[in-house]
Amino acid sequence: MTGIEKAFLEIEGGQRVPCLFNPAQLQISRSNLWAATPMPGRGVPRLRYTGAESGVLKVDLFFDTTHDGTAVSAHTGKVVALMDVDPTLPGTDETSHNARPPYVTFHWGDLHSFKAVVADLDLTFTYFSTTGTPLRATLALTLRQYEESQAFGRQNPTSGTPRPHRVHRVQAGETLDRIAATYYGDATRWRALASANGIADPLALRPGSLLTVPRIDS
């Protein structure tokens, strides 16, 4: 069986930051600028093209280290660091304050984003060990296009990623057996969800929380 393609961020210079889990969805937006000059006594004026704005990619990443008990911040910190100025980048001149963070490219199988910078991120730690070690986190990432570049091969982000891990957001009234039936077609496989997410009470799910949905070999 073909292995699962894992998403990753490629940093300027070639270093990679792997995603522990593939995202459930990606949002890509682009905008063109148009302008017109209204004239008294006339109707709707003709628009003229005045340029393009940078493209934007938004993705929510999920991190979980409950399987080995290590701090999840070791992984999330690599993404947060992409917002820091890197003095080793080409063109840096600290005397003139000409410095910047690196650009990155998001890859997932046949999908490759434009070169982009991390414009915004929102990191939330959602689960901790009894000693206070963060074990689970979500990271909302906004990438803004850095320069004109070719991007996005096949637009289907699941192409080349057979049976990927999924992330499920719990809705009000949902139970583990119902979620198992949705993803596995078998409600009795709820124990796989409970084990993967460290859930002691399968009836006490918090609406809005995220669950790892592991792959199960038939």
DOKOLKOL-500013 format. One record per residue: residue in one letter; x, y, z of N, C-alpha, C in turn. Coordinates in steps of 0.001 Angstrom, whole numbers, always signed. Example, Ala and Ser with C-alpha at 12.3 -4.5 7.8 and 13.67 -1.06 7.14 Angstrom:
BEGIN
{r 'A' {+13190 -5690 +7800} {+12300 -4500 +7800} {+13200 -3300 +7800}};
{r 'S' {+12850 -2250 +7080} {+13670 -1060 +7140} {+12900 +30 +7870}};
END
This chain:
BEGIN
{r 'M' {+839 -1191 +0} {+0 +0 +0} {+877 +1244 +0}};
{r 'T' {+505 +2247 -781} {+1262 +3485 -853} {+1207 +4229 +476}};
{r 'G' {+2332 +4798 +920} {+2362 +5509 +2189} {+1632 +6833 +2118}};
{r 'I' {+1262 +7334 +3290} {+549 +8604 +3371} {+1515 +9753 +3127}};
{r 'E' {+1134 +10672 +2269} {+1918 +11891 +2040} {+1663 +12866 +3178}};
{r 'K' {+2723 +13268 +3864} {+2577 +14216 +4963} {+2832 +15641 +4473}};
{r 'A' {+2003 +16565 +4930} {+2190 +17977 +4603} {+3391 +18519 +5373}};
{r 'F' {+4042 +19527 +4781} {+5164 +20158 +5476} {+5363 +21574 +4953}};
{r 'L' {+6038 +22380 +5748} {+6436 +23724 +5361} {+7912 +23695 +4997}};
{r 'E' {+8233 +24193 +3817} {+9629 +24299 +3400} {+10108 +25720 +3633}};
{r 'I' {+11132 +25883 +4447} {+11659 +27195 +4794} {+12684 +27625 +3754}};
{r 'E' {+12770 +28906 +3522} {+13795 +29455 +2631} {+15154 +28867 +3014}};
{r 'G' {+15829 +28248 +2044} {+17091 +27569 +2315} {+16965 +26067 +2278}};
{r 'G' {+15705 +25549 +2339} {+15496 +24120 +2154} {+15094 +23331 +3374}};
{r 'Q' {+15212 +23893 +4577} {+14824 +23151 +5778} {+13314 +22906 +5784}};
{r 'R' {+12894 +21773 +6349} {+11478 +21412 +6383} {+10944 +21387 +7812}};
{r 'V' {+9699 +21827 +7953} {+8974 +21694 +9211} {+7773 +20797 +8934}};
{r 'P' {+7799 +19531 +9380} {+6707 +18613 +9062} {+5455 +18912 +9880}};
{r 'C' {+4296 +18634 +9301} {+3027 +18702 +10022} {+2766 +17326 +10629}};
{r 'L' {+2468 +17278 +11918} {+2229 +15979 +12552} {+997 +15304 +11964}};
{r 'F' {-8 +16103 +11602} {-1232 +15586 +11005} {-1574 +16435 +9786}};
{r 'N' {-2115 +15792 +8768} {-2537 +16542 +7600} {-3764 +17387 +7930}};
{r 'P' {-3866 +18589 +7389} {-5010 +19452 +7701} {-6301 +18899 +7116}};
{r 'A' {-7418 +19310 +7710} {-8722 +18886 +7208} {-9142 +19717 +5999}};
{r 'Q' {-8648 +20954 +5903} {-9009 +21815 +4777} {-8003 +22943 +4631}};
{r 'L' {-7976 +23528 +3441} {-7164 +24700 +3144} {-8070 +25768 +2560}};
{r 'Q' {-7781 +27024 +2876} {-8516 +28139 +2275} {-7530 +29021 +1523}};
{r 'I' {-7769 +29214 +235} {-6899 +30022 -610} {-7705 +31178 -1180}};
{r 'S' {-7188 +32387 -1064} {-7910 +33545 -1592} {-6965 +34447 -2364}};
{r 'R' {-7509 +35052 -3435} {-6768 +36019 -4227} {-7688 +37190 -4540}};
{r 'S' {-7097 +38376 -4730} {-7890 +39569 -5027} {-7201 +40392 -6111}};
{r 'N' {-8001 +40887 -7052} {-7538 +41859 -8029} {-8096 +43229 -7673}};
{r 'L' {-7366 +44283 -8023} {-7795 +45639 -7733} {-8353 +46282 -9006}};
{r 'W' {-9516 +46883 -8870} {-10165 +47569 -9986} {-10602 +48949 -9509}};
{r 'A' {-10531 +49930 -10393} {-10896 +51300 -10016} {-11692 +51939 -11152}};
{r 'A' {-12411 +52992 -10800} {-13193 +53736 -11794} {-13293 +55185 -11342}};
{r 'T' {-13538 +56063 -12303} {-13680 +57485 -12000} {-15117 +57924 -12291}};
{r 'P' {-15918 +58135 -11249} {-17303 +58581 -11479} {-17326 +59968 -12124}};
{r 'M' {-18267 +60169 -13025} {-18420 +61457 -13714} {-19836 +61977 -13486}};
{r 'P' {-19982 +63262 -13137} {-21325 +63833 -12933} {-22171 +63692 -14198}};
{r 'G' {-23394 +63282 -14017} {-24320 +63177 -15134} {-24169 +61911 -15945}};
{r 'R' {-23272 +61006 -15533} {-23083 +59760 -16268} {-23409 +58562 -15375}};
{r 'G' {-23635 +57444 -16017} {-23969 +56234 -15284} {-22740 +55524 -14753}};
{r 'V' {-22850 +54220 -14703} {-21769 +53408 -14138} {-20530 +53500 -15024}};
{r 'P' {-19384 +53901 -14457} {-18162 +54022 -15259} {-17532 +52654 -15516}};
{r 'R' {-16699 +52594 -16538} {-15995 +51357 -16832} {-14825 +51190 -15858}};
{r 'L' {-14666 +49970 -15374} {-13565 +49683 -14467} {-12247 +49542 -15235}};
{r 'R' {-11158 +49880 -14567} {-9828 +49644 -15112} {-9009 +48866 -14085}};
{r 'Y' {-8265 +47945 -14589} {-7454 +47069 -13744} {-6254 +47836 -13212}};
{r 'T' {-6047 +47790 -11889} {-4952 +48541 -11274} {-3928 +47643 -10575}};
{r 'G' {-4051 +46338 -10755} {-3054 +45452 -10172} {-3670 +44327 -9359}};
{r 'A' {-2789 +43509 -8802} {-3222 +42350 -8011} {-2688 +42455 -6594}};
{r 'E' {-3442 +41900 -5662} {-2978 +41803 -4290} {-2354 +40426 -4075}};
{r 'S' {-1555 +40313 -3044} {-915 +39035 -2731} {-1966 +37986 -2382}};
{r 'G' {-1709 +36756 -2825} {-2591 +35658 -2451} {-2443 +35314 -974}};
{r 'V' {-3470 +34665 -427} {-3470 +34301 +991} {-3877 +32831 +1113}};
{r 'L' {-3137 +32093 +1917} {-3478 +30712 +2236} {-3694 +30609 +3739}};
{r 'K' {-4840 +30066 +4135} {-5133 +29855 +5545} {-5297 +28365 +5796}};
{r 'V' {-4663 +27884 +6862} {-4734 +26476 +7194} {-4666 +26315 +8706}};
{r 'D' {-5447 +25390 +9239} {-5408 +25059 +10657} {-4623 +23770 +10833}};
{r 'L' {-3557 +23831 +11607} {-2708 +22664 +11851} {-2984 +22100 +13236}};
{r 'F' {-2890 +20797 +13357} {-3180 +20098 +14608} {-1926 +19360 +15052}};
{r 'F' {-1586 +19497 +16336} {-393 +18869 +16896} {-785 +18054 +18117}};
{r 'D' {-250 +16843 +18230} {-607 +15962 +19340} {+582 +15070 +19669}};
{r 'T' {+1026 +15104 +20928} {+2139 +14244 +21357} {+1737 +13392 +22558}};
{r 'T' {+435 +13109 +22685} {-26 +12309 +23824} {+524 +10887 +23776}};
{r 'H' {+946 +10420 +22600} {+1432 +9047 +22477} {+2768 +8839 +23174}};
{r 'D' {+3581 +9916 +23280} {+4882 +9740 +23942} {+5096 +10694 +25121}};
{r 'G' {+4152 +11613 +25358} {+4229 +12483 +26524} {+5220 +13624 +26417}};
{r 'T' {+5834 +13811 +25241} {+6767 +14930 +25075} {+5998 +16225 +24848}};
{r 'A' {+6649 +17341 +25086} {+5994 +18642 +24951} {+5681 +18933 +23487}};
{r 'V' {+4427 +19247 +23197} {+4028 +19550 +21827} {+4639 +20872 +21354}};
{r 'S' {+5070 +21702 +22297} {+5671 +22985 +21940} {+6974 +22823 +21173}};
{r 'A' {+7599 +21645 +21256} {+8806 +21400 +20475} {+8499 +21433 +18984}};
{r 'H' {+7268 +21107 +18617} {+6844 +21125 +17222} {+6228 +22471 +16844}};
{r 'T' {+5350 +22991 +17692} {+4707 +24267 +17373} {+5712 +25409 +17365}};
{r 'G' {+6763 +25301 +18199} {+7762 +26361 +18268} {+8489 +26575 +16960}};
{r 'K' {+8617 +25504 +16149} {+9286 +25641 +14857} {+8478 +26506 +13904}};
{r 'V' {+7148 +26445 +14018} {+6294 +27278 +13174} {+6284 +28718 +13684}};
{r 'V' {+6176 +28884 +14989} {+6187 +30224 +15579} {+7474 +30956 +15221}};
{r 'A' {+8598 +30240 +15174} {+9900 +30844 +14872} {+9965 +31415 +13461}};
{r 'L' {+9049 +31008 +12589} {+9057 +31510 +11215} {+8652 +32979 +11133}};
{r 'M' {+8199 +33548 +12245} {+7858 +34972 +12277} {+9025 +35819 +12762}};
{r 'D' {+10121 +35168 +13152} {+11278 +35901 +13673} {+12221 +36312 +12536}};
{r 'V' {+12855 +37459 +12706} {+13848 +37923 +11738} {+15035 +36966 +11711}};
{r 'D' {+15475 +36630 +10498} {+16622 +35735 +10330} {+17781 +36526 +9728}};
{r 'P' {+18807 +36862 +10513} {+19914 +37689 +10013} {+20816 +36963 +9032}};
{r 'T' {+20618 +35648 +8831} {+21473 +34899 +7907} {+20940 +34904 +6480}};
{r 'L' {+19768 +35485 +6248} {+19175 +35455 +4915} {+19917 +36377 +3959}};
{r 'P' {+19932 +36040 +2671} {+20595 +36899 +1681} {+19988 +38298 +1668}};
{r 'G' {+20850 +39308 +1523} {+20383 +40686 +1463} {+20246 +41369 +2807}};
{r 'T' {+20488 +40637 +3887} {+20359 +41239 +5211} {+21479 +42250 +5454}};
{r 'D' {+21096 +43427 +5931} {+22060 +44470 +6290} {+21575 +45102 +7585}};
{r 'E' {+22136 +44642 +8697} {+21667 +45089 +10004} {+21949 +46568 +10238}};
{r 'T' {+22964 +47126 +9585} {+23270 +48547 +9784} {+22167 +49442 +9231}};
{r 'S' {+21484 +48973 +8189} {+20380 +49748 +7620} {+19028 +49168 +8017}};
{r 'H' {+19043 +48240 +8965} {+17819 +47592 +9450} {+17078 +46881 +8332}};
{r 'N' {+17808 +46384 +7350} {+17211 +45642 +6249} {+17290 +44157 +6588}};
{r 'A' {+16263 +43665 +7259} {+16220 +42273 +7684} {+14766 +41819 +7690}};
{r 'R' {+14560 +40524 +7610} {+13198 +39999 +7506} {+13155 +38546 +7969}};
{r 'P' {+11965 +38026 +8263} {+11807 +36589 +8472} {+11904 +35859 +7134}};
{r 'P' {+12065 +34548 +7135} {+12196 +33797 +5887} {+10842 +33607 +5200}};
{r 'Y' {+10885 +33350 +3899} {+9659 +32938 +3229} {+9530 +31423 +3340}};
{r 'V' {+8327 +30922 +3160} {+8057 +29491 +3272} {+7162 +29061 +2112}};
{r 'T' {+7130 +27762 +1875} {+6222 +27178 +894} {+5536 +25986 +1535}};
{r 'F' {+4212 +25924 +1395} {+3443 +24803 +1944} {+3341 +23707 +893}};
{r 'H' {+3715 +22486 +1269} {+3664 +21341 +357} {+2772 +20250 +948}};
{r 'W' {+2015 +19610 +67} {+1252 +18423 +467} {+1022 +17587 -783}};
{r 'G' {+1800 +16549 -956} {+1662 +15729 -2147} {+1938 +16553 -3394}};
{r 'D' {+952 +16602 -4297} {+1094 +17351 -5540} {+726 +18824 -5383}};
{r 'L' {+354 +19244 -4205} {-18 +20637 -3979} {+1177 +21397 -3415}};
{r 'H' {+1509 +22506 -4050} {+2623 +23355 -3611} {+2143 +24802 -3655}};
{r 'S' {+2228 +25483 -2554} {+1742 +26862 -2507} {+2746 +27816 -3141}};
{r 'F' {+2332 +29065 -3285} {+3253 +30128 -3662} {+4265 +30352 -2532}};
{r 'K' {+5394 +30980 -2860} {+6302 +31422 -1802} {+5546 +32436 -947}};
{r 'A' {+5632 +32283 +366} {+4813 +33112 +1247} {+5550 +33418 +2537}};
{r 'V' {+5069 +34423 +3226} {+5547 +34727 +4573} {+4431 +34440 +5558}};
{r 'V' {+4805 +34133 +6792} {+3799 +33917 +7831} {+3296 +35284 +8270}};
{r 'A' {+2087 +35622 +7834} {+1521 +36927 +8152} {+861 +36950 +9521}};
{r 'D' {+321 +35796 +9929} {-413 +35775 +11194} {-534 +34332 +11659}};
{r 'L' {-478 +34127 +12963} {-756 +32800 +13512} {-1416 +32930 +14869}};
{r 'D' {-2198 +31917 +15189} {-2926 +31887 +16462} {-2746 +30491 +17042}};
{r 'L' {-1918 +30372 +18081} {-1574 +29083 +18680} {-2354 +28887 +19972}};
{r 'T' {-3031 +27747 +20086} {-3808 +27431 +21281} {-3429 +26051 +21790}};
{r 'F' {-2953 +25966 +23021} {-2701 +24678 +23650} {-4004 +24190 +24274}};
{r 'T' {-4401 +22964 +23931} {-5740 +22493 +24305} {-5738 +21321 +25277}};
{r 'Y' {-4567 +20727 +25534} {-4536 +19557 +26425} {-3175 +19503 +27093}};
{r 'F' {-3178 +19198 +28414} {-1946 +19195 +29200} {-1843 +17910 +30017}};
{r 'S' {-612 +17516 +30316} {-404 +16400 +31232} {-651 +16868 +32657}};
{r 'T' {-618 +15928 +33577} {-838 +16280 +34983} {+270 +17166 +35532}};
{r 'T' {+1429 +17187 +34862} {+2540 +18034 +35300} {+2559 +19386 +34593}};
{r 'G' {+1561 +19625 +33731} {+1485 +20905 +33037} {+2175 +20940 +31694}};
{r 'T' {+2655 +19805 +31218} {+3295 +19766 +29905} {+2232 +19837 +28804}};
{r 'P' {+2340 +20771 +27865} {+1347 +20841 +26786} {+1513 +19650 +25837}};
{r 'L' {+405 +18948 +25581} {+453 +17740 +24758} {-353 +17853 +23470}};
{r 'R' {-1195 +18845 +23370} {-2031 +18983 +22179} {-2239 +20464 +21896}};
{r 'A' {-2239 +20827 +20604} {-2381 +22239 +20252} {-2977 +22372 +18861}};
{r 'T' {-3633 +23490 +18630} {-4081 +23860 +17292} {-3398 +25172 +16921}};
{r 'L' {-3088 +25317 +15637} {-2373 +26501 +15177} {-3030 +26988 +13886}};
{r 'A' {-3681 +28134 +13971} {-4294 +28756 +12798} {-3240 +29608 +12109}};
{r 'L' {-2917 +29251 +10877} {-1796 +29855 +10162} {-2290 +30607 +8930}};
{r 'T' {-1819 +31835 +8768} {-2125 +32633 +7576} {-835 +32938 +6846}};
{r 'L' {-740 +32472 +5605} {+421 +32722 +4765} {+53 +33728 +3685}};
{r 'R' {+889 +34749 +3513} {+651 +35763 +2474} {+1740 +35665 +1415}};
{r 'Q' {+1326 +35709 +158} {+2234 +35528 -966} {+3385 +36524 -920}};
{r 'Y' {+4612 +36008 -1085} {+5823 +36821 -974} {+6208 +37462 -2299}};
{r 'E' {+6041 +36736 -3396} {+6383 +37237 -4714} {+5573 +36476 -5753}};
{r 'E' {+5576 +36959 -6965} {+4855 +36263 -8026} {+5515 +34919 -8272}};
{r 'S' {+4713 +33869 -8286} {+5268 +32537 -8478} {+4158 +31591 -8888}};
{r 'Q' {+4549 +30502 -9533} {+3593 +29464 -9880} {+3235 +28708 -8607}};
{r 'A' {+1976 +28320 -8517} {+1543 +27621 -7314} {+396 +26684 -7625}};
{r 'F' {+277 +25678 -6798} {-862 +24778 -6786} {-981 +23964 -8064}};
{r 'G' {-497 +22716 -7958} {-656 +21778 -9064} {-2089 +21324 -9101}};
{r 'R' {-2323 +20081 -8790} {-3699 +19620 -8686} {-4336 +20246 -7460}};
{r 'Q' {-5541 +20781 -7633} {-6155 +21554 -6562} {-6786 +20686 -5478}};
{r 'N' {-6938 +19416 -5732} {-7524 +18541 -4728} {-6463 +18179 -3699}};
{r 'P' {-6543 +18696 -2456} {-5480 +18448 -1484} {-5390 +17014 -1024}};
{r 'T' {-6336 +16148 -1405} {-6242 +14754 -996} {-5627 +13898 -2075}};
{r 'S' {-5344 +14485 -3271} {-4723 +13680 -4306} {-3319 +13292 -3871}};
{r 'G' {-2998 +12004 -4016} {-1701 +11515 -3571} {-1638 +11270 -2081}};
{r 'T' {-2777 +11355 -1366} {-2776 +11139 +76} {-3849 +10129 +448}};
{r 'P' {-3674 +8846 +132} {-4693 +7853 +414} {-4900 +7667 +1902}};
{r 'R' {-6146 +7684 +2309} {-6545 +7419 +3687} {-5721 +8235 +4676}};
{r 'P' {-5719 +9574 +4577} {-4927 +10380 +5502} {-5553 +10421 +6883}};
{r 'H' {-4739 +10776 +7889} {-5288 +11061 +9203} {-6200 +12273 +9076}};
{r 'R' {-7236 +12312 +9884} {-8181 +13410 +9828} {-8290 +14037 +11211}};
{r 'V' {-8861 +15228 +11232} {-9167 +15909 +12483} {-10650 +16240 +12454}};
{r 'H' {-11355 +15915 +13522} {-12800 +16133 +13588} {-13124 +17101 +14710}};
{r 'R' {-13945 +18115 +14404} {-14412 +19045 +15435} {-15743 +18541 +15983}};
{r 'V' {-15806 +18329 +17279} {-16982 +17748 +17918} {-18154 +18730 +17884}};
{r 'Q' {-19293 +18239 +17429} {-20517 +19028 +17418} {-21365 +18689 +18644}};
{r 'A' {-22254 +19588 +19022} {-23116 +19368 +20188} {-23937 +18097 +19994}};
{r 'G' {-23941 +17245 +21006} {-24732 +16022 +20965} {-24021 +14832 +20355}};
{r 'E' {-22827 +15023 +19804} {-22114 +13910 +19187} {-21498 +12996 +20247}};
{r 'T' {-21407 +11726 +19916} {-20759 +10733 +20766} {-19667 +10034 +19968}};
{r 'L' {-18771 +9362 +20679} {-17664 +8692 +20000} {-18144 +7607 +19042}};
{r 'D' {-19180 +6864 +19437} {-19639 +5804 +18544} {-20247 +6378 +17267}};
{r 'R' {-20906 +7527 +17372} {-21476 +8153 +16177} {-20361 +8665 +15258}};
{r 'I' {-19308 +9242 +15854} {-18180 +9725 +15057} {-17465 +8557 +14403}};
{r 'A' {-17306 +7446 +15142} {-16673 +6254 +14575} {-17472 +5722 +13397}};
{r 'A' {-18791 +5744 +13505} {-19636 +5278 +12409} {-19468 +6161 +11177}};
{r 'T' {-19266 +7471 +11396} {-19102 +8403 +10278} {-17819 +8131 +9504}};
{r 'Y' {-16708 +7915 +10239} {-15405 +7786 +9579} {-15046 +6347 +9219}};
{r 'Y' {-15513 +5392 +10033} {-15118 +4002 +9811} {-16260 +3120 +9301}};
{r 'G' {-17487 +3662 +9357} {-18635 +2843 +8987} {-18932 +1772 +10004}};
{r 'D' {-18408 +1911 +11210} {-18566 +902 +12259} {-18525 +1600 +13611}};
{r 'A' {-19667 +1698 +14270} {-19760 +2417 +15546} {-18954 +1755 +16651}};
{r 'T' {-18686 +441 +16520} {-17971 -264 +17582} {-16491 +89 +17616}};
{r 'R' {-16017 +845 +16631} {-14601 +1227 +16613} {-14339 +2534 +17360}};
{r 'W' {-15257 +2919 +18227} {-15093 +4150 +18994} {-13867 +4072 +19910}};
{r 'R' {-13453 +2843 +20270} {-12303 +2707 +21171} {-11025 +3230 +20531}};
{r 'A' {-10920 +3134 +19198} {-9736 +3669 +18508} {-9663 +5177 +18683}};
{r 'L' {-10823 +5841 +18626} {-10861 +7287 +18846} {-10522 +7635 +20287}};
{r 'A' {-11080 +6863 +21221} {-10817 +7124 +22635} {-9337 +6970 +22953}};
{r 'S' {-8709 +5934 +22412} {-7295 +5685 +22676} {-6416 +6763 +22063}};
{r 'A' {-6722 +7168 +20839} {-5895 +8163 +20153} {-5978 +9536 +20794}};
{r 'N' {-7068 +9803 +21507} {-7283 +11132 +22067} {-7234 +11170 +23591}};
{r 'G' {-6871 +10040 +24222} {-6747 +10001 +25672} {-8052 +10281 +26385}};
{r 'I' {-9150 +9767 +25844} {-10479 +10031 +26415} {-10847 +8911 +27380}};
{r 'A' {-11041 +9262 +28646} {-11416 +8270 +29648} {-12923 +8039 +29665}};
{r 'D' {-13693 +9096 +29435} {-15151 +8991 +29443} {-15681 +9301 +28049}};
{r 'P' {-16074 +8289 +27275} {-16517 +8521 +25892} {-17811 +9308 +25782}};
{r 'L' {-18512 +9486 +26890} {-19771 +10228 +26857} {-19577 +11709 +27179}};
{r 'A' {-18366 +12074 +27584} {-18114 +13462 +28012} {-17275 +14193 +26976}};
{r 'L' {-17811 +14368 +25787} {-17114 +15110 +24741} {-17490 +16579 +24812}};
{r 'R' {-16498 +17450 +24668} {-16755 +18886 +24685} {-17039 +19377 +23275}};
{r 'P' {-18216 +19965 +23042} {-18489 +20545 +21719} {-17433 +21582 +21351}};
{r 'G' {-16961 +21507 +20114} {-15931 +22433 +19660} {-14522 +21894 +19782}};
{r 'S' {-14316 +20819 +20561} {-12969 +20254 +20707} {-12603 +19466 +19458}};
{r 'L' {-11287 +19299 +19246} {-10796 +18592 +18066} {-10352 +17183 +18448}};
{r 'L' {-10722 +16213 +17622} {-10337 +14824 +17832} {-9450 +14352 +16692}};
{r 'T' {-8399 +13639 +17035} {-7614 +12942 +16029} {-8400 +11714 +15576}};
{r 'V' {-8508 +11537 +14268} {-9184 +10360 +13708} {-8116 +9504 +13028}};
{r 'P' {-7566 +8507 +13733} {-6452 +7730 +13174} {-6909 +6804 +12060}};
{r 'R' {-5988 +6462 +11195} {-6258 +5487 +10149} {-6315 +4102 +10781}};
{r 'I' {-7263 +3294 +10350} {-7388 +1915 +10826} {-7297 +987 +9630}};
{r 'D' {-6319 +99 +9646} {-6190 -870 +8564} {-7283 -1910 +8675}};
{r 'S' {-7897 -2210 +7556} {-8977 -3207 +7539} {-8412 -4602 +7753}};
END
